[in-house]
Each structure stands twice: as structure tokens, then as C-alpha cells.
Amino acid sequence: MSFFDKTGKMALGSRLRLLTAKVTENAAKIYELYDIDFSPKWFPVFFIVSETGPITITQIAEQIGHSQPSVTKIIKEMTKTGLIENYLASEDKRRNTVGLTKKGAVIAERMIREQCVDIENAIDKIMDETTHNLWEAIAEWEALLEQKSLYERVRQQKKFRESKRVQIVDYSPDYQSAFRSLNEEWISKYFEMEKTDYKALDHPDEYILNRGKIFVALYNNEPLGVCALIKMDDPEYDFEMAKMAVSPKAQGKNIGYLLGLKVIHAAKELGAKKIYLESNTVLKPAVNLYHKLGFQKISGRFTPYQRCNIQMGLTLKD
């Protein structure tokens, strides 16, 4: 069994680098085959310059997806071999551009007439022998990774896997200290604890549980998230989703979203039609979460909290 059979897809980058190294090694030999003193790494820059004529380093970098320092280094190397020259082409005489020398133009013409034709035909024959079209597959991968990077895709898989370890349970007196400390932690970090906070956190039975619910998120049996569903005496909204808090060490595990879904589900079971919440726009992840759960911004309602600068509502669907 080969190394890549053992590692599987997690060694994709290593396998691609090995394939690239093999192709690059052969590319160097191919230039020798055509008696051209040329480094394979120069080709993208050389091709753009030969196609466009005088062009700036910035424009080259943008077209081939390389950094400006990288392009500058390649330009210097090709200048030493007499393939490219620097000159001032703009009217204000300040913008440096580069172009092919006569020697460079001759080599470019030879590449197009002979080398490129042979390479194209050789690669076509390889594709005829394969089941999958590598060139088209690379284009598909590039498009997909442009939409969402491999890092982001792995991060989402990690979040999904870890979220399976999250267990949402009903509140019990054993979780009172966690309910208080988790909320006090984020409130004190961004704002100041207010009188209404102390009432709800110190006396949840009296101010929440008499007509509402509290849910606790356990991760590996440790309470790392909490959220309350509080009954409202309001003609428009039945319940308020409040006191949502997730420990910083549990962020990225989807706990807030799972708690939100649990609260919404509980509200539906209690016959609620609309849910209300209050927050602050400085808490961007929280506000984004509420939007993800379906809440929409509203305004004009009374709030007992000084820190509240955004109010949101959710109409529950059957």
C-alpha cells in the first residue's frame, strides 16, 4: 500500500505538490529538448508579456494570481538572461512597464510554433488514456474553492462533528450557577450587569420558570451554554428568547444555534405565535445567529435594559 493509500484525502496537498514537482521536472527537460534556456517558473509571466506587450508588474501579478514581489523576482531573473527589458511607457514617465526583448520575441515565436503544439498533443494523448479529464476537474475545483475555501469547508465539518456531542437538557437547580456565571461573563465583558439581570439570574424560578423554560447545553457533560424562554404579558409577542450565553471555550461548536432551535421548538409546543428578543449590535455573532434563526429587526418597544439597541421578532410557522 502506498503512502497516499494510507493517508487518504487528507494528504491531497502533498499529492498535488508531488505531481507538480514531477511535471515541473519534466518541463525543465522539455525546454532543454528544444534548446531553450528557460526556467518553468518563468512561463506564466513570459506568456502574459508575450501576449499583451508592454505591461506593468502589477497587471501581470493580477492576471496570473501571483504576488508582486514574486513577479518582480521573476522579471529580474529573465532580464538577466536577456528575455525581458524594463522601460518607461506612460506619458508621465513614472510607470515602469516590461516587454520582451528581440531575443525574448524569437523564443516566444519558437514556443508557439513548435514546443506548445507538441505539448498540447502529448497532453491530449494522456487525456485519451484516462477515465477522468484532469484539466476540467482542476477548473471545477478552482471554481468551488473560490466559492468556499478548503479551510472554511473543514471548519464547517469540525463544527458539525462537534455539535453532535452537544446535548440540550432542561434546567434544574444544579445548573443555576452555570446559568448565572455564563451570562455574567459576557454581560460584564461588553456592558455592565443591570438590576433586571440580577433578578433573572439569581431567581430563575420566580422570574422565568414559573411560566417559561430554561435550557442548558452540555458538551461532554459540561454546561457550556444556556438560553431562556420567558413568558410575556404582551398583546403581540407570546415569549421572549433571552439570557442566551455560550462559554468562549465552546464557541464554534454550533451551541448557540442548537439552543435557539430548541427554544423556538419549545415555544411552538406551548402554542406561541411570535417570539421577541433584545440584543446589541456590538454582539455581531449573536445578531447574525438571530438572523439565521429567522428573526427580523423591529423597533419602538419599551426595554428595561440600557444596553439594548436592537429588537427582533420571529413569527412562528406551523
N, C-alpha and C positions, 0 to 999 in steps of 0.2 A: 504494500500500500504506500502510495507517495505521500509526501508531506501535506499536500493540499487535499488529499483524500481524508487525511486525519483531521485537519483543521476545519474543513468545510468552508462555508461562505464568509466566515469571519476573517479569512486571510485574503479577501478579494483584492485589497490594495496591494499586498505583497505579490500576488499572482500577476496583476496588471503591470506592476513595476518590472517583474521578471520578463514578461512578454515584451514590454517596451525596450528593455535592455537588449534582448535578442534582436529585435527589429533594428534598433539603433546601431548595433554592432555590424549587422549586415548592410545597413545603409552606408556606413563608412567604407566597407569593402566595395560597394556598388559604385561609389564616387571614384574609387581607385580604378575600377574596371573601365571607366570612361575617361581615365586620365584627367580627372578634375580634382584640383587641390581644394577640398571643401569639407567643412565640418557639418554633420547632420543638424546640429542645433541651430545653425545659421538659416536653415531653409525658410521658416515662416517669415522672418524679416526680409530675406533676399527676395522671396516671392512677392510680397507686398510692394517692395520698392520697384521691382521689375514691372509689376502690373500698373502701378499708379504714376510712376515718375517721381519727381521731387516731392518729398513728404516729410512732415515733422516726426520726431521721435514719439511725441505724444499721440499722434494719429496712428502710428504703427502699433504702439502699445495697446490702444483701444481696439484696433481691428483684430489683433492676434491673441488678446487676453493675457498679455504679459505685463509685468511691472515696467515702469520707465527705466529704473536702474538696470534691469535685465537687458532691455533693448539697447540701452546706451553701451553696455559692456560688449554686446554682440556687434554693434556698429563699429566700435573701436577695433575689435579683432578683424573685421572684414576690411576696415580702412587700411590696416597694416598690410594686408595681403593684396591691396590694390583693387578690390572689387567695388568698393563704395567710396564716395567722396562727400565731404561736407561743403556746403556753400550757402550764401545768403540769397534767398529768393524773394522775400517780401519787399514791398516798396519802402517800408520804414527801416529796412536793413538791420532789423533786430531779431527776426525769427529764423533760427537755423533750420535748414532742411537738408535732407540727404538724398542722393541719387546714385545710380550706377555709373561707374567709370566705363570707358570703352572696353576694357578687359572684362568687366562685370557683364556688360551687354552681350559680349561674344559668348560667355559661358551660359548666360540665361537662354540665348538662342539655341545653343547646343543641347541644353537640358530639355527644352521643349521639343526639339526636332527628333532627338534620339532617346535620351535616358527616360524621360517621362512616359513616352509611348511604350517602351519595353516594360517599365514598372507597372503601368496600368494593365497591360496584357498579362503579366505574371500574376498580379493580384486577382484579376478576373478568373484565371485558371484555378487559383486556390479556392475562390468562392464557389466555382463549379463543383469542386470536390467536397464541399462542406454542406451540412444539413441546414445550418443557420447562417444568415447573412450578417457577418460581424459589423460591417460598415453601417448597416441600417440599425443594428442593435445598439451601437455606440450612440447614434443620433437619438434614439429613443431614451437611452439612459441620460444623456445630456439634458434633454428636454424635461424629463421627470425630476432630475436633481436640481434643475433650475427652478422648478416649481416648489420643491421642498427638499432641502439638503439631506444628505445621509445622516448627519448629526441629529437633525430635527426628527427624522424618522426613527432613529434609535432611541431618542429621548422619549418619544411617544410610546414606544414599545415597553421601555423601562417603567414608565408611568402606568401603563395598562397592567403590566405584570404585578407591580407593587400594589396597585389598587385592589387586586384580588385578595390581598391579605387584610384589607380593611373590613372591619365588622361594625355595623351600625346597631347600637343597642339602646334600649330605653333607659332613661335616667333612673338612678337610685341614689339614696343618701351617700353611698360610698364614693360617688363621683362629684360631690359638692365642692370639694377643694379644687378638683381639676376644672370644674365649670368656672369657678371664681378666678383661679390663677391664670388660666388660658386667656380669659377675657381681659383681666387686668394687665396682662403682659402687652397685648397690642394697643390697648387704650392708652396706657402710660407711655408707650413708645412714641405715639404720634400726637396724643392730646393729654387731657387730664381727666381723671375719674370724676364723675359728677354724682350728685345726690341720687338720681334715678338709677345709676349703675349700682351703687351700694345696695339699694333696696332689692333689686332683682337678683344680684349675685349672692348677697348674704341671706336672703329669704326667698329662695326659688319656690318653695311650697306655697307660700302666701301670694306671691306676685305673678307666678307663672303657672305652676302645676295645678292650681285649683280649677282652672278652666283651659289649660293648654298642655303642651308637652315639651320635653327637652330630650334631645338625642345626643348620644356620645359615640364618637368614632374611635374604635380600638384598633391599633396597629401592633401586631404581635402582643395583643392583650394589654397594651398600654394606652390609656386615654390621651389622645393627641388632638382631638377635635371635638367641638361641641356646637350645638345650634338649638335655638328655642323657637317654638311656635306659640305665640301669645294671643289669646282671645281679645278681640277689640270690641268696644261698645261704640260702634260706628255704623251709620246707615249705608255706607258704600263698601267698606272693607270688613271681612269677617275675622281675619287673623293677621298678625304681623310676624314676619320672619325676622328674628333678632338674636343678638348675642352669638353670632357665628364667630368662632375663633379656631384657628389651626396653629399648632405649635410650629415654629420656624424649622425645626428638625424634621417635620413631616411634610413640608411643602414639596410639591412635585409628585405626590402620590395620589392625586385626584380626590383627596379627602373632602375639600370644600364642596366640590361638585356632587359627590355622593351624599353629603349631608343635606345639600339643597334639594336634591331629588327626593330624599326621604321626607323632608319637611313638606314639600309640595304634595307628595302622595298621602301623607297623614292628613293634610288639610282637606284633600278631596274626600277621604274616608269620613271626615267629620262634617261633610256637606258644604264646605266652603265654596264660594263662587269667585272671590277675589282675595289676593294676599297683598300686603303692603310691607315696605321696608324703608329704612333710612340709612344713609351712609355719608361718606365724604369723598370727594373726587381725588383727594390725595391718595386714597387707597385704590389705586388703579387696578391691581389684580382682582380685588373684591368686586369692583364695579363691572369689570369685564365678565366676571363669573356670573353676576346677576343678569347681565345681558344674555349670556349663553343659556341661562335657565329660562329666559323668556320675559324677564321683567323689562318694563318700559318706563322712561322718565316721566314723572308727573310733577306738579308744583302747587303751591298755595295752601298746604296743610300745616296745621299747628304741630310743633315738635317741642318736646321738653329738653332736648339736647342742644347745647350750644355748638357742638362740633358738626351737626348735621347741615350739609349744604346741597344734598341731593336726595330726592324722594322718588321711589319707584313703585310701580304696581304691576300685578300679574293677574290676568283673567284666566281662571282655570277652565280647561276644556274637558268635556265628558269623555 
